Amino acid sequence: MLLDRQQASTGADILPGVPGGSAAEPPPRLRGPVRRPSPAWVRSYTVALVAGETLGAGLAGALVLVGRGGQIAAATPLLWAALAVLVAWPVLLATTGAYA
């Protein structure tokens, strides 16, 4: 291990791998990540994506209900599934990071 002459003569404890470091020096402070503000278009684009995905899920649910034909009662599981898709699809996309 190479030592600086000044450190060797003072008898300071040398930390290996740190140039000029000694045990008396405090460790450097780590700073958190710098968060930059996102551009304005990102927010509007995300809102448009969520709205489009919700409309698409509603259209898919409506097509299934219309394609089924006949009377659509409020107690049928198919109606509740079509309504659940309206909420579940955008939430699923958001949790998987599709809007990031």
Legacy VTK file of the C-alpha trace (Angstrom):
# vtk DataFile Version 3.0
C-alpha trace
ASCII
DATASET POLYDATA
POINTS 100 float
0.000 0.000 0.000
1.344 3.413 -0.947
1.370 6.078 1.739
1.656 9.805 1.511
4.853 10.939 3.270
2.980 13.361 5.509
0.534 10.680 6.645
3.288 8.189 7.268
5.217 10.623 9.439
2.209 11.667 11.556
1.188 8.088 12.247
-2.428 8.689 11.161
-4.571 5.684 10.427
-4.889 5.299 6.702
-8.104 4.072 5.143
-7.327 1.747 2.268
-8.778 2.771 -1.054
-9.395 6.395 -0.034
-6.719 8.776 -1.273
-5.602 11.008 1.557
-8.220 9.592 3.900
-7.739 9.012 7.583
-9.875 7.569 10.355
-10.302 11.031 11.919
-12.109 12.442 8.861
-15.883 12.127 8.904
-17.423 10.203 6.029
-18.821 12.331 3.212
-22.527 13.211 3.484
-24.727 11.490 0.994
-27.409 13.598 -0.567
-30.785 12.319 -1.645
-31.752 12.161 -5.291
-32.353 15.465 -6.989
-35.927 15.714 -8.153
-36.466 17.883 -11.177
-39.873 19.251 -12.030
-41.447 17.507 -14.983
-42.546 19.494 -18.023
-46.179 20.589 -18.250
-46.914 18.352 -21.221
-46.171 15.216 -19.181
-49.110 15.821 -16.837
-51.557 16.552 -19.653
-50.325 13.541 -21.630
-50.813 11.254 -18.612
-54.340 12.573 -18.043
-55.144 11.992 -21.721
-53.795 8.434 -21.525
-55.857 7.610 -18.432
-58.985 9.093 -20.021
-58.396 7.211 -23.273
-57.788 3.915 -21.498
-60.930 4.389 -19.403
-63.012 5.152 -22.498
-61.524 2.114 -24.244
-62.396 -0.123 -21.302
-65.923 1.286 -21.269
-66.282 0.675 -24.996
-65.059 -2.909 -24.628
-67.516 -3.542 -21.783
-70.370 -1.990 -23.757
-69.569 -4.088 -26.840
-69.651 -7.261 -24.756
-72.996 -6.310 -23.239
-74.501 -5.395 -26.620
-73.043 -8.507 -28.248
-74.634 -10.673 -25.604
-78.074 -9.511 -26.692
-81.310 -9.865 -24.798
-82.189 -8.147 -21.557
-79.378 -6.932 -19.311
-80.463 -7.195 -15.705
-78.688 -5.275 -12.951
-77.846 -8.469 -11.086
-75.955 -10.234 -13.870
-72.261 -10.861 -13.279
-71.511 -9.772 -16.840
-72.789 -6.250 -16.145
-70.773 -6.003 -12.938
-67.668 -7.270 -14.728
-68.135 -4.662 -17.463
-68.413 -1.922 -14.821
-65.418 -3.260 -12.897
-63.271 -3.051 -16.021
-63.812 0.715 -16.066
-61.964 1.029 -12.763
-59.699 -2.002 -12.808
-58.023 -1.429 -16.182
-56.613 2.078 -15.526
-55.629 1.063 -11.975
-53.805 -1.998 -13.298
-51.931 0.091 -15.851
-50.990 2.684 -13.235
-49.672 0.084 -10.774
-47.527 -1.575 -13.438
-45.939 1.746 -14.381
-47.554 2.257 -17.774
-48.115 5.949 -17.073
-44.621 6.619 -15.733
LINES 1 101
100 0 1 2 3 4 5 6 7 8 9 10 11 12 13 14 15 16 17 18 19 20 21 22 23 24 25 26 27 28 29 30 31 32 33 34 35 36 37 38 39 40 41 42 43 44 45 46 47 48 49 50 51 52 53 54 55 56 57 58 59 60 61 62 63 64 65 66 67 68 69 70 71 72 73 74 75 76 77 78 79 80 81 82 83 84 85 86 87 88 89 90 91 92 93 94 95 96 97 98 99
